[in-house]
């Protein structure tokens, strides 16, 4: 089972500081990251993504996965009805993954304009040690557990996995 987690911080410096802690926790095998991306939102709400390649290496899902997820989380409220039908179809796909619109909204609320945060796809973690490290940061935490099947559906919904042809 994987977990999609968002940690919202008061500013970019606090998020970067947690990135160092996150790297150390990975070295200490407290957390196994499948992918990670840091997002900084300007005061107008536009997200600026810094992919966590140093934390996850070459096997990460990459920009397509995070770009689509961040588009849904941060841009959907601003786009309104102009692309509502197309995004509705994508939200329909997301419904199969166990991540609903409400969770996506909570993730977006965790990193409001002028703030920064980490988006993590976690394979495994020692939960008590990880959460103790998070508790010391005063970060806003949003979590969503994903079964292996849900994770695969999520990757397919965002076009990061090739569909097998029967």
BABABA-985207 format. One line per 3 residues: number of its first residue (from 1); their letters; for each residue x, y, z negated of N, C-alpha, C, O. Coordinates in steps of 0.05 Angstrom, whole numbers, always signed. Layout:
% BABABA-985207
NUM = A = X:Y:Z:X:Y:Z:X:Y:Z:X:Y:Z ~ ...
//
This chain:
% BABABA-985207
1 = XXX = +17:-23:+0:+0:+0:+0:+18:+25:+0:+38:+26:-15 ~ +11:+44:+16:+25:+70:+17:+8:+91:+4:-16:+87:-1 ~ +21:+113:-2:+6:+135:-13:+14:+161:+1:+37:+166:+6
4 = XXX = -6:+176:+8:-2:+203:+20:-5:+222:-3:-26:+223:-16 ~ +15:+238:-8:+16:+256:-31:+24:+284:-23:+41:+288:-6 ~ +10:+304:-34:+17:+332:-30:+24:+345:-56:+10:+341:-76
7 = XXX = +46:+359:-57:+55:+374:-80:+57:+403:-73:+73:+410:-56 ~ +41:+420:-85:+40:+448:-79:+56:+464:-100:+53:+459:-124 ~ +73:+482:-91:+90:+498:-108:+85:+528:-105:+74:+536:-84
10 = XXX = +93:+543:-125:+88:+572:-125:+103:+587:-102:+94:+608:-93 ~ +126:+576:-94:+142:+589:-74:+161:+569:-60:+164:+546:-69 ~ +175:+579:-40:+193:+562:-25:+217:+552:-42:+225:+529:-39
13 = XXX = +227:+570:-59:+250:+562:-75:+243:+539:-94:+259:+520:-97 ~ +219:+539:-106:+210:+517:-123:+207:+492:-107:+214:+470:-117 ~ +197:+494:-83:+194:+470:-66:+221:+459:-58:+225:+435:-58
16 = XXX = +240:+477:-51:+266:+467:-44:+280:+454:-67:+294:+434:-64 ~ +277:+465:-91:+288:+453:-115:+277:+425:-120:+292:+407:-127 ~ +251:+422:-115:+239:+395:-118:+250:+377:-96:+253:+353:-101
19 = XXX = +257:+387:-73:+268:+371:-52:+295:+358:-61:+300:+335:-54 ~ +311:+372:-76:+336:+361:-87:+329:+339:-107:+341:+318:-107 ~ +309:+344:-124:+300:+324:-144:+290:+299:-129:+295:+277:-137
22 = XXX = +274:+304:-108:+263:+282:-92:+286:+265:-80:+284:+240:-80 ~ +306:+278:-70:+329:+263:-58:+343:+246:-80:+350:+224:-74 ~ +346:+257:-104:+358:+242:-125:+340:+219:-134:+350:+197:-139
25 = XXX = +314:+223:-135:+296:+202:-142:+297:+179:-122:+294:+156:-128 ~ +301:+186:-97:+303:+166:-76:+329:+150:-80:+329:+126:-77 ~ +351:+164:-85:+376:+150:-90:+374:+132:-114:+386:+110:-114
28 = XXX = +360:+141:-134:+356:+125:-159:+335:+103:-156:+329:+89:-175 ~ +323:+101:-132:+302:+82:-126:+277:+85:-142:+263:+66:-148 ~ +272:+110:-151:+246:+116:-164:+224:+119:-144:+201:+112:-150
31 = XXX = +231:+128:-120:+212:+131:-99:+224:+122:-72:+248:+127:-67 ~ +208:+109:-56:+216:+101:-29:+198:+117:-10:+174:+111:-7 ~ +210:+136:+4:+195:+153:+22:+194:+140:+50:+215:+132:+60
34 = XXX = +170:+139:+62:+168:+131:+90:+171:+156:+107:+182:+154:+130 ~ +162:+178:+97:+166:+204:+111:+161:+227:+92:+147:+223:+72 ~ +171:+250:+99:+168:+273:+82:+171:+298:+99:+186:+299:+118
37 = XXX = +155:+319:+92:+158:+345:+105:+151:+367:+85:+133:+364:+69 ~ +168:+388:+86:+162:+411:+69:+148:+432:+86:+156:+436:+109 ~ +128:+444:+75:+113:+465:+89:+114:+491:+73:+111:+491:+49
40 = XXX = +120:+513:+87:+119:+539:+76:+98:+554:+91:+99:+556:+115 ~ +78:+565:+76:+57:+581:+89:+62:+610:+85:+67:+619:+63 ~ +61:+625:+107:+65:+654:+104:+39:+666:+93:+19:+652:+89
43 = XXX = +40:+692:+88:+17:+705:+75:-9:+704:+92:-31:+706:+82 ~ -5:+701:+119:-28:+699:+137:-39:+670:+138:-59:+665:+151 ~ -25:+652:+124:-34:+624:+124:-21:+606:+144:-26:+582:+144
46 = XXX = -4:+617:+162:+8:+600:+182:+29:+582:+170:+47:+592:+155 ~ +28:+556:+175:+47:+537:+163:+73:+536:+180:+73:+537:+204 ~ +95:+535:+166:+121:+531:+178:+132:+505:+166:+136:+503:+142
49 = XXX = +138:+486:+183:+145:+459:+175:+175:+455:+176:+189:+462:+195 ~ +185:+443:+154:+213:+435:+153:+212:+405:+148:+206:+396:+125 ~ +218:+389:+168:+217:+360:+165:+238:+350:+147:+261:+361:+147
52 = XXX = +232:+331:+131:+250:+320:+111:+268:+298:+121:+271:+278:+108 ~ +281:+302:+144:+298:+282:+156:+321:+273:+138:+328:+249:+137 ~ +331:+291:+122:+353:+284:+104:+343:+264:+82:+359:+248:+72
55 = XXX = +318:+264:+77:+307:+247:+56:+299:+220:+68:+300:+199:+54 ~ +290:+219:+93:+278:+194:+103:+293:+182:+126:+288:+159:+133 ~ +311:+196:+139:+327:+185:+161:+312:+182:+187:+290:+193:+191
58 = XXX = +323:+166:+205:+314:+164:+232:+288:+148:+235:+274:+151:+255 ~ +281:+132:+216:+257:+116:+218:+231:+130:+212:+209:+118:+212 ~ +232:+156:+207:+209:+171:+199:+189:+174:+222:+195:+170:+245
61 = XXX = +164:+180:+215:+143:+183:+234:+147:+206:+253:+140:+205:+276 ~ +158:+228:+243:+165:+250:+260:+144:+272:+262:+123:+271:+249 ~ +150:+290:+280:+135:+315:+283:+106:+311:+293:+89:+326:+285
64 = XXX = +101:+291:+309:+74:+287:+320:+54:+281:+297:+33:+292:+296 ~ +63:+263:+279:+46:+255:+257:+40:+280:+239:+17:+286:+234 ~ +61:+293:+230:+58:+316:+212:+44:+339:+227:+28:+353:+215
67 = XXX = +50:+344:+252:+38:+365:+267:+8:+363:+268:-7:+382:+264 ~ -2:+339:+274:-31:+334:+275:-43:+337:+248:-64:+349:+245 ~ -30:+325:+227:-41:+327:+200:-43:+356:+191:-63:+365:+180
70 = XXX = -21:+371:+195:-21:+399:+187:-40:+416:+203:-52:+434:+192 ~ -44:+409:+228:-64:+423:+244:-92:+419:+232:-107:+438:+231 ~ -98:+395:+224:-124:+390:+212:-127:+403:+185:-148:+415:+178
73 = XXX = -106:+403:+169:-107:+414:+142:-107:+444:+143:-124:+457:+129 ~ -89:+457:+158:-86:+486:+156:-100:+502:+178:-107:+525:+173 ~ -104:+490:+201:-115:+506:+223:-145:+502:+226:-158:+520:+237
76 = XXX = -155:+479:+218:-184:+474:+222:-202:+496:+211:-221:+503:+225 ~ -197:+506:+187:-216:+527:+177:-216:+552:+195:-237:+566:+195 ~ -194:+557:+209:-193:+582:+225:-204:+578:+253:-211:+597:+267
79 = XXX = -204:+553:+263:-212:+548:+291:-242:+547:+295:-252:+552:+316 ~ -256:+540:+274:-285:+541:+275:-297:+523:+296:-287:+501:+302 ~ -319:+533:+308:-334:+517:+327:-320:+514:+355:-328:+497:+371
82 = XXX = -300:+531:+360:-288:+530:+387:-277:+503:+394:-279:+495:+417 ~ -266:+488:+375:-257:+461:+381:-270:+441:+363:-260:+419:+359 ~ -293:+448:+352:-306:+431:+332:-312:+403:+342:-308:+384:+326
85 = XXX = -320:+399:+366:-327:+372:+376:-303:+354:+377:-304:+331:+369 ~ -281:+365:+388:-256:+349:+390:-245:+342:+363:-237:+319:+359 ~ -245:+361:+345:-235:+356:+318:-255:+338:+303:-246:+322:+286
88 = XXX = -280:+340:+310:-300:+322:+298:-293:+293:+304:-296:+275:+287 ~ -285:+288:+329:-277:+261:+337:-253:+251:+321:-252:+228:+313 ~ -234:+270:+318:-210:+262:+303:-217:+257:+273:-207:+239:+261
91 = XXX = -235:+274:+262:-244:+269:+234:-258:+242:+233:-255:+228:+213 ~ -272:+235:+254:-285:+208:+255:-264:+186:+253:-268:+167:+238 ~ -242:+189:+267:-221:+169:+266:-209:+169:+238:-202:+148:+227
94 = XXX = -206:+193:+226:-194:+194:+199:-212:+181:+179:-203:+170:+159 ~ -238:+181:+184:-257:+168:+166:-251:+138:+163:-255:+127:+142 ~ -241:+126:+185:-234:+98:+184:-209:+93:+167:-204:+71:+157
97 = XXX = -192:+113:+163:-167:+110:+148:-171:+114:+118:-153:+107:+103 ~ -194:+123:+110:-198:+127:+81:-191:+156:+73:-194:+162:+49 ~ -182:+172:+91:-177:+200:+85:-200:+217:+96:-203:+219:+121
100 = XXX = -216:+227:+79:-239:+242:+88:-233:+272:+89:-212:+281:+80 ~ -252:+287:+99:-249:+316:+102:-245:+330:+75:-229:+348:+74 ~ -258:+320:+55:-255:+332:+28:-226:+330:+18:-215:+349:+7
103 = XXX = -214:+307:+22:-186:+303:+13:-167:+321:+29:-149:+333:+18 ~ -172:+323:+55:-156:+341:+72:-158:+370:+62:-139:+384:+61 ~ -183:+378:+55:-187:+405:+44:-172:+409:+18:-160:+430:+13
106 = XXX = -172:+389:+1:-157:+390:-25:-127:+392:-19:-113:+407:-34 ~ -117:+378:+1:-89:+380:+8:-82:+408:+17:-61:+419:+10 ~ -99:+419:+34:-95:+447:+43:-96:+467:+20:-80:+485:+19
109 = XXX = -114:+463:+1:-117:+481:-22:-93:+479:-40:-87:+498:-54 ~ -78:+456:-40:-55:+453:-57:-32:+471:-47:-14:+478:-63 ~ -32:+479:-22:-11:+497:-11:-25:+520:+3:-27:+521:+27
112 = XXX = -34:+540:-13:-48:+563:-2:-29:+582:+11:-5:+579:+8 ~ -39:+602:+26:-21:+622:+38:-2:+635:+18:-10:+641:-5 ~ +23:+638:+26:+43:+650:+9:+57:+629:-9:+75:+637:-24
115 = XXX = +49:+604:-7:+61:+583:-24:+75:+562:-6:+76:+565:+18 ~ +87:+542:-19:+101:+521:-5:+95:+494:-17:+84:+493:-40 ~ +100:+473:-3:+95:+446:-14:+108:+424:+2:+119:+428:+23
118 = XXX = +107:+401:-11:+117:+376:+2:+94:+358:+8:+76:+355:-8 ~ +95:+346:+32:+76:+325:+40:+93:+300:+42:+112:+299:+57 ~ +85:+280:+27:+100:+255:+25:+83:+231:+33:+60:+229:+25
121 = XXX = +95:+213:+48:+84:+187:+53:+102:+168:+38:+125:+163:+46 ~ +91:+157:+17:+107:+141:-2:+101:+112:+1:+78:+103:+1 ~ +122:+96:+5:+119:+67:+7:+117:+54:-21:+98:+38:-26
124 = XXX = +135:+61:-38:+135:+50:-65:+146:+72:-84:+161:+89:-76 ~ +138:+70:-110:+149:+88:-130:+146:+76:-157:+128:+60:-162 ~ +163:+84:-175:+160:+79:-203:+144:+102:-213:+154:+124:-219
127 = XXX = +118:+98:-216:+99:+119:-219:+104:+137:-244:+103:+161:-242 ~ +109:+124:-266:+113:+140:-291:+137:+159:-289:+136:+182:-297 ~ +159:+149:-277:+183:+166:-274:+178:+188:-253:+187:+211:-257
130 = XXX = +165:+181:-232:+160:+201:-211:+141:+223:-221:+147:+246:-218 ~ +120:+215:-235:+101:+234:-245:+113:+251:-267:+105:+274:-270 ~ +131:+240:-283:+145:+256:-303:+162:+278:-290:+163:+300:-300
133 = XXX = +175:+272:-268:+191:+292:-253:+172:+313:-242:+179:+337:-242 ~ +149:+305:-232:+130:+324:-221:+119:+342:-243:+115:+366:-239 ~ +113:+330:-266:+101:+346:-288:+118:+369:-297:+108:+390:-305
136 = XXX = +144:+366:-295:+162:+388:-302:+163:+411:-283:+176:+431:-288 ~ +149:+409:-260:+150:+429:-239:+126:+447:-239:+126:+468:-226 ~ +104:+439:-252:+79:+453:-251:+67:+453:-223:+52:+471:-216
139 = XXX = +74:+433:-207:+63:+431:-180:+34:+422:-181:+25:+407:-199 ~ +19:+430:-160:-8:+420:-156:-5:+393:-141:+9:+392:-121 ~ -18:+373:-150:-15:+346:-139:-42:+336:-128:-62:+337:-141
142 = XXX = -41:+326:-103:-64:+313:-90:-54:+286:-79:-33:+285:-66 ~ -68:+265:-85:-60:+238:-77:-82:+224:-62:-106:+228:-68 ~ -74:+207:-43:-93:+189:-29:-78:+163:-24:-59:+162:-9
145 = XXX = -88:+141:-35:-77:+114:-31:-85:+104:-3:-108:+109:+6 ~ -67:+91:+10:-72:+79:+36:-64:+50:+36:-42:+43:+29 ~ -82:+32:+44:-75:+4:+48:-57:+3:+73:-56:+23:+88
148 = XXX = -45:-20:+78:-28:-23:+102:-46:-18:+127:-37:-5:+146 ~ -70:-28:+127:-88:-25:+150:-95:+5:+153:-96:+15:+176 ~ -101:+19:+131:-108:+47:+133:-84:+63:+143:-88:+82:+159
151 = XXX = -60:+56:+134:-36:+70:+144:-33:+67:+174:-27:+86:+188 ~ -37:+42:+184:-35:+37:+213:-56:+53:+228:-51:+64:+249 ~ -81:+54:+217:-102:+69:+230:-95:+99:+231:-100:+112:+251
154 = XXX = -83:+109:+209:-75:+137:+208:-54:+142:+230:-56:+163:+244 ~ -34:+125:+232:-14:+128:+252:-26:+128:+280:-18:+144:+298 ~ -45:+110:+285:-58:+108:+311:-75:+133:+316:-76:+143:+339
157 = XXX = -89:+143:+296:-106:+167:+299:-89:+191:+308:-98:+208:+323 ~ -64:+192:+298:-46:+214:+305:-28:+208:+328:-11:+224:+335 ~ -32:+185:+341:-17:+178:+365:+12:+171:+360:+29:+174:+378
160 = XXX = +19:+162:+335:+47:+156:+330:+52:+126:+332:+75:+117:+329 ~ +32:+110:+336:+34:+81:+340:+22:+74:+367:+1:+85:+374 ~ +35:+58:+381:+25:+48:+407:+3:+27:+401:+7:+10:+384
163 = XXX = -19:+29:+416:-40:+9:+413:-32:-15:+429:-23:-13:+452 ~ -34:-39:+416:-29:-64:+431:-51:-70:+450:-75:-66:+443 ~ -44:-79:+474:-65:-86:+493:-68:-116:+493:-48:-131:+494
166 = X = -93:-125:+490:-98:-154:+489:-101:-165:+517:-106:-189:+520
//
